[in-house]
């Protein structure tokens, strides 16, 4: 079964649904980040996507007359310069939505109802969020100066969770389970969480790693090294580099189709497809 693909830029959200690209929803703000649920497939009735822009979280969902509903979550000053977006299903129904910003504020909604959220120590920029789906009450937060923290929905607090001395900026999180989590960032930093503690992994590059995704038994990271694109692959035992076409520029996004093992990569006007 084909999987719908997405592209966002400063003005548009585009979807490739198997027959061609089309603009989705009406964007009144510049979309910077996107989250799409794993159930989004052509023909599915359980489609849901979120975009995060300036002072606005917008939902795109079905059903509606044109296949989508668009509405904005309550905007606050904390949404300005937001830098991270995550969502996960609620066990009893509904959707938990999380947004992190440049001064360490993590906002939280259950559907459209705001919850308390929290602030991380040191007002450090939040760059990545991750939780299991359905949401189990704990959210992992990563960001500048080695920020790794956990948000507890029960206590509505953020607690530092970095047992390492790293102070490099962390830019992306991805995991297949609560005890199988990865974080990447500047200077080729790669970290792994096994359910008990974080540990540094050997990296083959010193690049700025910007995005993470995994599936089909592998994990991929992409980023930038002096303006050139970089791509890494973890095969379960070690990280290695992946050859890219000559002239590939900085890469900002990666997504793995778990069913097929295909890897989609993008950045700086580049779109690449890696087949297993």
C-alpha positions as CSV (number, residue, x, y, z in Angstrom):
1,X,0.0,0.0,0.0
2,X,1.3,3.4,-0.9
3,X,2.1,5.9,1.8
4,X,1.1,9.6,1.6
5,X,4.1,11.9,1.6
6,X,4.3,15.5,2.8
7,X,6.3,18.6,2.2
8,X,6.1,21.9,4.1
9,X,7.8,25.2,3.4
10,X,7.3,28.8,4.5
11,X,3.9,29.1,2.7
12,X,2.4,25.7,2.0
13,X,1.6,22.2,3.1
14,X,1.6,19.8,0.2
15,X,0.5,16.1,0.1
16,X,1.4,13.4,-2.4
17,X,-1.5,11.0,-2.3
18,X,-0.5,8.6,-5.1
19,X,-1.9,10.6,-7.9
20,X,-0.1,13.9,-7.5
21,X,0.8,16.8,-5.2
22,X,-2.0,19.0,-3.8
23,X,-2.1,21.9,-1.3
24,X,-3.7,20.9,2.0
25,X,-5.7,23.2,4.2
26,X,-5.4,27.0,4.4
27,X,-2.2,28.3,6.0
28,X,-2.4,31.7,7.6
29,X,1.0,31.3,9.2
30,X,4.3,30.0,8.1
31,X,4.5,26.2,8.8
32,X,7.8,25.1,10.2
33,X,7.2,21.7,11.7
34,X,4.8,18.9,11.0
35,X,3.5,15.7,12.7
36,X,1.5,13.0,10.9
37,X,-0.1,10.1,12.6
38,X,1.0,6.6,11.6
39,X,-2.5,5.7,10.4
40,X,-2.4,8.2,7.6
41,X,-2.8,6.1,4.5
42,X,-4.6,6.6,1.2
43,X,-8.3,5.7,1.8
44,X,-8.0,5.7,5.6
45,X,-10.7,7.4,7.6
46,X,-8.3,8.0,10.6
47,X,-6.1,10.7,9.1
48,X,-4.7,13.4,11.2
49,X,-1.8,15.9,10.8
50,X,-0.6,18.9,12.7
51,X,1.5,21.8,11.5
52,X,3.3,24.3,13.7
53,X,4.0,27.9,12.6
54,X,4.2,31.3,14.1
55,X,1.7,31.6,17.0
56,X,-0.4,28.7,15.6
57,X,-0.8,25.0,15.8
58,X,-3.1,23.9,12.9
59,X,-4.8,20.6,12.6
60,X,-5.6,18.9,9.3
61,X,-8.0,15.9,9.7
62,X,-10.8,14.0,8.2
63,X,-13.7,13.8,7.5
64,X,-14.8,17.1,5.9
65,X,-16.1,18.3,2.6
66,X,-12.7,18.5,1.0
67,X,-11.1,15.7,3.1
68,X,-9.7,18.0,5.7
69,X,-10.7,20.2,8.7
70,X,-8.5,23.1,9.5
71,X,-8.6,24.9,12.9
72,X,-6.1,26.7,15.1
73,X,-5.3,26.0,18.7
74,X,-5.4,28.9,21.1
75,X,-2.3,31.1,20.3
76,X,-0.2,32.5,23.1
77,X,3.0,34.4,23.1
78,X,4.8,31.2,24.0
79,X,4.0,29.8,20.5
80,X,6.2,32.5,18.9
81,X,9.5,31.0,17.7
82,X,8.3,27.5,18.6
83,X,10.8,24.9,17.6
84,X,9.4,21.4,18.4
85,X,6.0,19.6,17.8
86,X,4.8,16.1,18.9
87,X,1.5,14.4,19.4
88,X,0.3,11.0,20.7
89,X,-3.0,9.4,21.2
90,X,-4.7,9.4,24.6
91,X,-5.5,6.0,25.9
92,X,-9.1,7.0,26.6
93,X,-9.5,8.8,23.3
94,X,-8.4,12.1,22.0
95,X,-5.0,13.5,21.2
96,X,-2.2,14.9,23.4
97,X,-0.4,17.7,21.6
98,X,3.0,19.1,22.7
99,X,4.9,22.2,21.6
100,X,8.3,23.3,22.8
101,X,9.8,26.8,22.2
102,X,13.0,28.8,22.3
103,X,12.9,29.7,26.0
104,X,12.3,26.2,27.4
105,X,8.5,26.3,27.6
106,X,6.7,23.1,26.8
107,X,3.0,23.6,26.1
108,X,0.4,20.7,26.3
109,X,-3.1,20.2,25.0
110,X,-5.5,17.3,25.2
111,X,-7.4,17.8,22.0
112,X,-8.2,21.6,22.2
113,X,-8.1,21.8,26.0
114,X,-4.9,23.4,27.4
115,X,-3.1,21.6,30.2
116,X,-0.3,22.9,32.5
117,X,2.9,22.1,30.5
118,X,6.2,23.1,32.1
119,X,9.4,25.0,31.8
120,X,12.9,23.4,31.6
121,X,15.8,24.5,33.8
122,X,17.9,27.2,32.3
123,X,15.4,28.5,29.7
124,X,17.1,26.4,27.1
125,X,15.6,26.1,23.6
126,X,13.6,22.9,23.1
127,X,14.3,21.4,19.7
128,X,12.8,17.9,19.9
129,X,10.0,16.0,21.7
130,X,9.1,12.3,21.8
131,X,6.7,9.9,23.6
132,X,5.3,6.5,23.1
133,X,1.9,6.2,21.4
134,X,-0.6,5.9,23.1
135,X,0.7,8.5,25.6
136,X,1.8,6.9,28.9
137,X,2.1,10.2,30.8
138,X,5.9,10.8,30.1
139,X,7.4,12.9,27.4
140,X,11.1,13.2,26.5
141,X,12.5,16.7,25.8
142,X,15.8,17.5,24.1
143,X,17.4,20.8,23.1
144,X,20.3,23.3,23.5
145,X,23.3,22.8,25.8
146,X,22.7,19.1,26.2
147,X,19.1,19.4,27.3
148,X,17.4,16.1,28.0
149,X,14.4,16.2,30.3
150,X,11.2,14.3,31.0
151,X,7.8,15.8,31.4
152,X,5.4,14.1,33.8
153,X,1.7,14.6,33.0
154,X,0.9,13.4,36.5
155,X,3.0,16.0,38.3
156,X,3.0,18.5,35.4
157,X,6.7,19.1,35.8
158,X,9.9,18.8,33.7
159,X,12.8,16.9,35.4
160,X,16.4,16.9,34.1
161,X,17.2,13.4,32.7
162,X,20.7,13.8,31.3
163,X,23.1,11.6,33.1
164,X,25.9,12.6,30.7
165,X,28.3,15.5,30.6
166,X,27.4,16.6,27.1
167,X,26.6,20.2,26.5
168,X,26.2,20.1,22.7
169,X,22.9,21.1,21.2
170,X,20.6,18.2,20.6
171,X,18.3,18.6,17.6
172,X,16.3,15.4,17.1
173,X,14.7,12.4,19.0
174,X,13.4,9.2,17.7
175,X,12.5,5.9,19.3
176,X,10.8,2.6,18.6
177,X,9.9,2.1,22.3
178,X,10.4,3.8,25.7
179,X,13.6,1.8,26.2
180,X,15.0,2.2,22.6
181,X,15.4,5.9,22.1
182,X,18.0,7.9,20.2
183,X,19.1,11.6,20.2
184,X,21.4,13.4,17.8
185,X,22.8,16.9,17.6
186,X,25.9,19.1,16.9
187,X,29.5,17.8,16.5
188,X,28.1,14.4,15.3
189,X,26.7,13.7,18.8
190,X,24.6,10.5,19.0
191,X,23.0,9.3,22.2
192,X,21.0,6.2,23.1
193,X,18.6,5.5,25.9
194,X,18.1,1.8,27.0
195,X,15.3,2.4,29.6
196,X,17.8,3.0,32.4
197,X,20.4,5.6,31.3
198,X,21.7,7.6,28.3
199,X,25.0,6.6,26.7
200,X,27.1,8.2,24.0
201,X,27.5,6.2,20.8
202,X,30.5,6.3,18.5
203,X,29.8,8.6,15.6
204,X,31.6,8.5,12.2
205,X,31.2,12.2,11.6
206,X,31.5,15.6,13.3
207,X,28.6,17.0,11.4
208,X,25.5,18.9,12.7
209,X,22.9,16.1,12.8
210,X,19.4,17.6,12.4
211,X,16.9,14.8,12.0
212,X,16.2,11.1,12.9
213,X,13.9,8.4,11.9
214,X,13.8,4.6,12.0
215,X,12.1,1.5,10.7
216,X,12.6,-1.9,9.2
217,X,15.3,-2.6,11.8
218,X,17.5,0.5,11.1
219,X,17.8,4.1,12.2
220,X,18.9,7.0,10.0
221,X,20.2,10.5,10.8
222,X,20.8,13.3,8.4
223,X,22.4,16.8,8.7
224,X,25.0,19.3,7.5
225,X,28.8,19.4,7.3
226,X,30.1,22.7,5.9
227,X,27.0,23.0,3.6
228,X,27.2,19.4,2.4
229,X,24.6,16.8,3.2
230,X,25.4,14.0,5.6
231,X,23.5,10.7,6.1
232,X,24.1,8.0,8.7
233,X,22.6,4.6,9.2
234,X,22.5,2.4,12.4
235,X,22.3,-1.3,11.7
236,X,21.7,-2.4,15.2
237,X,25.4,-2.6,16.2
238,X,27.2,0.5,14.8
239,X,26.7,3.8,12.9
240,X,28.1,4.2,9.4
241,X,27.8,6.8,6.6
242,X,25.5,6.4,3.6
243,X,26.8,7.6,0.2
244,X,24.8,10.5,-1.2
245,X,24.7,11.9,-4.8
246,X,27.5,14.3,-5.6
247,X,26.7,17.9,-4.7
248,X,24.0,17.0,-2.1
249,X,23.5,20.1,0.1
250,X,22.5,20.3,3.7
251,X,19.7,17.8,4.8
252,X,17.0,18.7,7.3
253,X,14.5,15.8,7.3
254,X,14.3,12.0,7.1
255,X,11.5,9.6,7.3
256,X,11.5,5.7,7.1
257,X,8.6,3.6,5.8
258,X,8.7,0.8,8.3
259,X,6.8,-1.6,5.9
260,X,9.0,-1.2,2.9
261,X,12.3,0.1,4.4
262,X,12.3,3.0,2.0
263,X,13.9,6.2,3.3
264,X,12.8,9.7,2.3
265,X,15.3,12.5,2.8
266,X,15.0,16.3,2.1
267,X,16.5,19.7,2.6
268,X,17.7,22.8,0.7
269,X,15.6,21.9,-2.3
270,X,16.7,18.3,-2.3
271,X,14.4,15.3,-2.2
272,X,16.0,11.8,-2.1
273,X,14.6,8.3,-1.9
274,X,16.8,5.4,-0.6
275,X,15.5,2.0,-1.3
276,X,16.7,-1.1,0.6
